Amino acid sequence: MNLRYRENSSISDHLNEFQGLLDQLSGMGIKFDDEVMGLWLLNTLPKSWEVFRVSITNSASNGVISFQMAKSGALNEEMRRKTHDSSFQAKYQRPI
């Protein structure tokens, strides 16, 4: 329950670890509603992902965030950040 995403690590690795925990809990007969899993996943993200969390929560129809919505949103956000970081570096890095 205390799983946290580590900054600058792969979100895919984090999602795999999260899914592994869900699988273990499921194997023990513990099941969660889809919305609870989505909210739990969002809660594992650090403060630097706060804008993403607010954005995805506000864009959810009827305020319901599915697990799949949270997963795909996190993957898209990681891609956006990588693209932004690489374009920023290309624009502002100057050769010595």
C-alpha positions as CSV (number, residue, x, y, z in Angstrom):
1,M,0.0,0.0,0.0
2,N,3.0,2.3,0.4
3,L,4.2,2.0,-3.2
4,R,5.6,5.3,-4.5
5,Y,6.8,6.3,-8.0
6,R,10.5,7.1,-7.9
7,E,11.3,10.4,-9.8
8,N,13.2,9.9,-13.1
9,S,12.4,6.1,-13.2
10,S,10.3,4.5,-15.9
11,I,6.5,4.9,-15.4
12,S,6.2,1.5,-17.1
13,D,8.3,-0.1,-14.4
14,H,6.1,1.6,-11.8
15,L,3.0,0.4,-13.5
16,N,4.3,-3.2,-13.6
17,E,5.2,-3.0,-9.9
18,F,1.7,-1.7,-9.2
19,Q,0.1,-4.4,-11.2
20,G,2.2,-7.0,-9.4
21,L,0.9,-5.8,-6.1
22,L,-2.7,-5.9,-7.4
23,D,-2.1,-9.4,-8.6
24,Q,-0.7,-10.5,-5.2
25,L,-3.7,-9.0,-3.5
26,S,-6.1,-10.6,-5.9
27,G,-4.4,-13.9,-5.3
28,M,-5.3,-13.5,-1.6
29,G,-8.9,-12.8,-2.5
30,I,-8.7,-9.0,-2.1
31,K,-10.3,-7.2,-4.9
32,F,-10.8,-3.5,-5.6
33,D,-13.2,-1.6,-7.7
34,D,-11.8,-0.2,-10.9
35,E,-12.2,3.4,-9.7
36,V,-10.4,2.6,-6.4
37,M,-7.4,1.2,-8.4
38,G,-7.3,4.3,-10.6
39,L,-7.3,6.6,-7.6
40,W,-4.8,4.5,-5.8
41,L,-2.5,4.6,-8.8
42,L,-2.7,8.4,-9.0
43,N,-2.0,8.6,-5.3
44,T,1.3,6.7,-5.8
45,L,2.6,9.6,-8.0
46,P,4.9,12.2,-6.4
47,K,4.1,15.9,-5.9
48,S,5.8,16.8,-9.2
49,W,2.8,15.0,-10.9
50,E,0.2,17.1,-9.1
51,V,-0.8,19.1,-12.3
52,F,-1.3,15.8,-14.1
53,R,-3.4,14.4,-11.2
54,V,-5.6,17.4,-11.2
55,S,-5.9,17.5,-14.9
56,I,-6.9,13.8,-15.3
57,T,-9.3,14.1,-12.4
58,N,-11.0,17.2,-13.9
59,S,-11.3,15.6,-17.3
60,A,-12.9,12.4,-16.0
61,S,-16.5,12.1,-17.1
62,N,-18.9,12.0,-14.1
63,G,-15.7,12.4,-11.9
64,V,-15.0,8.7,-12.4
65,I,-11.4,7.7,-13.1
66,S,-10.9,4.2,-14.3
67,F,-7.7,2.2,-13.7
68,Q,-7.1,2.1,-17.5
69,M,-7.6,5.9,-17.7
70,A,-5.0,6.5,-14.9
71,K,-2.5,4.0,-16.5
72,S,-2.8,5.4,-20.1
73,G,-2.7,8.9,-18.8
74,A,0.4,8.3,-16.8
75,L,2.1,6.8,-19.8
76,N,1.1,9.7,-22.0
77,E,2.3,12.2,-19.3
78,E,5.7,10.5,-19.1
79,M,6.0,10.7,-22.9
80,R,5.0,14.4,-22.9
81,R,7.6,15.1,-20.2
82,K,10.3,13.3,-22.1
83,T,9.5,15.1,-25.3
84,H,9.3,18.4,-23.5
85,D,12.7,17.8,-21.7
86,S,14.5,16.8,-24.9
87,S,13.1,19.7,-26.9
88,F,14.0,22.1,-24.1
89,Q,17.6,20.7,-23.9
90,A,18.0,20.9,-27.7
91,K,16.8,24.5,-27.7
92,Y,18.8,25.8,-24.8
93,Q,22.0,23.7,-24.7
94,R,24.9,25.4,-26.4
95,P,28.2,23.8,-27.3
96,I,31.2,24.9,-25.3
